[in-house]
Amino acid sequence: MLPCLTEYLDRYPTDRWLLFSDYVLNNSDRYHDVYAFTLTPGGKYWDTVARDCQANSRRDFKRVRAIDSAMLSLLRDDRFFTVCIAIKKPGLLTKDRSLLGQIVDRSVLKIEQDRSTGASAERLMKMKYLQSETKKKQFNVKLLNYSILASTFAGYLTYLVASYWRAIRFGWFSDRDALIDANDAIAHSFYATAVAANCYHGCSGWTGPSLGGNPAPALEGTPWSDPFTRIPDHFAGAIAGWDFDQNMLLVGEKYLVMLRDAIAESPRVHVISLHLQASDAGLQGLSRLVQSTLVSPSGRTPV
């Protein structure tokens, strides 16, 4: 994936980037959970990208029976780079609420001690709120898992792109989803911390780009980013319906069209299959990565 990403970035020398995301999670009728992220350049490229996306974007994948030709052209557009992470169910870091509480406790302590990663007072306040929420018996453990995973993936992709061009501005715009708004929109704080930490440790103390995103919790009405999140929405929906082991698709022409015409052999669409497996108890009880492969219709390649 990285050589293809480098080639893509070389085509768009700009210090402003945007990342759009959508997900298929906890759906019993799908083969796996999917986190889909689509990159596009900002700066001098943004006006034409925005115009074309707003003109050609169509309804959500789950609401259509066939892929419109205009939408397909958008999915194949060279100005977008998509990474889809498919996780074998249940796809959780841990089901243990007390363990998550320990992790949050450590995170609060780390933020208080390590201001060099760009932790802000607002971020610390949100983490302390989450710290109190994890003590409650009715706390939604699964939702916090999703928030952590989505923000971690988004944060690392942001680091890869931002560090390549030393970006000064980067925006992450997610589809409206409970994992983004949950726990006082803690996913945005996780994301900011992940970006700052990766940039600081991976780029000799660099503080990273200025970050942006949609208001959180989400405001009423349709966000401006909806036409753009339809791109990762289509990829996430199609890949969730693809059984990697049997190389089978759910019934419906749209799945075949997506696989054949938008995903197969595209250097700008990458599907990474992760298999997380719980190990021992305690802090070591977090799921560990036991498999990571790039998936394509022609076969699998270790990442």
Residue pairs with C-beta under 8 A, 6 or more apart in sequence:
1 83
1 270
1 272
1 294
1 303
2 160
4 81
4 267
4 268
4 270
5 81
5 160
5 161
6 164
7 267
8 39
8 81
8 267
8 268
9 161
9 164
9 165
11 78
12 41
12 45
12 79
13 165
14 41
14 42
14 43
14 44
14 45
14 165
14 167
15 43
15 165
15 166
15 167
15 168
15 169
15 209
16 41
16 42
16 43
16 46
16 167
16 168
16 169
16 170
17 39
17 40
17 41
17 42
17 158
17 161
17 162
17 165
17 167
17 169
17 170
17 171
18 39
18 40
18 41
18 42
18 46
18 170
18 171
18 172
18 173
18 228
19 37
19 38
19 39
19 154
19 157
19 158
19 161
19 170
19 171
19 172
19 173
20 37
20 38
20 40
20 173
20 174
20 225
20 228
20 229
20 231
20 232
21 35
21 36
21 37
21 38
21 150
21 154
21 172
21 173
21 174
21 175
21 229
21 232
22 36
22 174
22 175
22 177
22 229
22 230
22 232
22 233
22 236
23 33
23 34
23 35
23 36
23 146
23 150
23 175
23 177
23 179
23 236
24 30
24 33
24 34
24 236
24 237
24 239
24 240
25 33
25 34
25 91
25 146
25 179
26 33
26 142
26 146
27 33
27 240
30 240
30 241
30 250
31 240
31 241
31 242
31 243
31 244
32 86
32 87
32 88
32 89
32 91
32 239
32 240
32 244
32 273
33 86
33 87
33 89
33 91
33 240
34 84
34 85
34 86
34 87
34 235
34 236
34 239
34 240
35 84
35 85
35 87
35 149
35 150
35 153
35 236
36 82
36 83
36 84
36 85
36 232
36 233
36 235
36 236
36 239
37 82
37 83
37 84
37 85
37 153
37 154
37 157
37 232
38 80
38 81
38 82
38 228
38 231
38 232
38 235
39 80
39 81
39 82
39 83
39 157
39 161
40 49
40 79
40 80
40 81
40 228
41 49
41 79
42 169
42 171
45 79
49 79
52 74
52 77
53 74
53 227
53 228
53 231
54 227
55 70
56 70
56 71
56 73
56 74
57 71
57 74
57 226
57 227
57 228
57 230
57 231
58 64
58 68
58 70
58 71
58 230
59 230
60 230
60 233
60 237
61 230
61 233
61 234
61 236
61 237
61 238
61 254
62 237
64 254
65 252
65 253
65 254
66 253
66 254
66 257
67 75
67 234
67 254
67 257
67 258
67 261
67 262
71 230
71 234
72 257
72 261
72 262
74 80
74 231
75 231
75 234
75 235
75 258
75 262
76 261
76 262
76 266
78 268
80 231
80 268
81 268
81 269
82 231
82 232
82 235
82 268
82 269
82 270
83 153
83 157
83 270
83 272
84 232
84 235
84 236
84 239
84 269
84 270
84 271
84 272
85 153
85 272
85 274
86 239
86 240
86 244
86 271
86 272
86 273
86 274
86 295
87 149
87 273
87 274
87 275
87 276
88 273
88 274
88 275
88 276
88 291
91 145
91 149
91 274
91 276
92 141
92 142
92 145
92 276
92 287
93 145
93 148
93 149
93 276
93 286
93 287
94 100
94 141
94 145
94 278
94 285
94 286
94 287
95 141
95 142
96 141
96 285
97 134
97 137
97 139
97 141
99 282
99 283
99 285
99 286
100 134
100 141
100 144
100 145
101 131
101 134
101 135
102 283
103 283
103 286
104 127
104 130
104 131
104 134
105 131
107 127
107 193
108 124
108 127
108 128
108 131
111 117
111 119
111 123
111 124
111 127
111 193
112 124
116 200
116 205
117 193
117 196
117 197
117 200
118 192
118 193
118 196
118 200
118 207
118 208
119 193
119 196
120 192
122 189
123 189
123 192
123 193
126 183
126 184
126 185
126 186
126 189
127 186
127 189
129 183
129 184
129 186
130 144
130 183
130 184
130 186
133 139
133 183
134 144
140 182
143 178
143 179
143 182
143 183
144 182
144 183
144 186
146 179
147 179
147 180
147 182
147 183
147 186
147 187
147 190
148 190
150 174
150 179
150 180
150 187
151 187
151 188
151 190
151 191
151 194
152 190
152 194
154 172
154 174
154 191
154 194
155 190
155 191
155 192
155 193
155 194
155 195
155 198
156 194
156 198
158 170
158 172
158 191
158 194
158 195
158 198
158 209
158 211
159 194
159 195
159 198
159 199
159 202
159 208
161 167
161 170
162 170
162 195
162 199
162 208
162 209
163 198
163 199
163 202
163 203
163 206
166 206
167 209
168 209
168 210
169 209
169 210
169 212
170 195
170 209
170 210
170 211
170 212
171 211
171 212
171 213
172 191
172 211
172 212
172 213
173 213
173 214
173 223
173 225
173 228
173 229
174 180
174 187
174 213
174 214
174 229
175 226
175 229
175 232
175 233
176 218
176 223
179 187
180 187
180 188
180 216
180 218
181 216
181 217
181 218
184 217
185 216
185 217
187 216
188 213
188 216
191 211
191 213
192 211
195 208
195 209
195 211
196 207
196 208
198 208
199 206
199 207
199 208
199 209
200 206
200 207
200 208
214 223
214 225
234 258
234 262
235 258
235 262
235 263
235 269
237 258
238 254
238 255
238 258
238 259
238 262
238 263
239 263
239 271
241 249
241 250
241 252
241 255
242 248
242 249
242 250
242 255
242 259
243 249
244 273
244 295
244 300
247 297
249 255
249 256
249 259
259 297
260 297
262 269
263 269
263 271
263 296
263 297
264 296
264 297
264 298
265 296
265 298
270 294
271 294
271 295
271 296
272 292
272 293
272 294
272 295
272 303
273 291
273 292
273 293
273 294
273 295
273 300
274 289
274 291
274 292
275 289
275 290
275 291
275 292
276 287
276 288
276 289
276 290
277 287
277 288
277 290
278 285
278 286
278 287
278 288
279 285
279 286
279 287
279 288
292 302
292 303
293 300
293 301
293 302
293 303
294 300
294 301
294 302
294 303
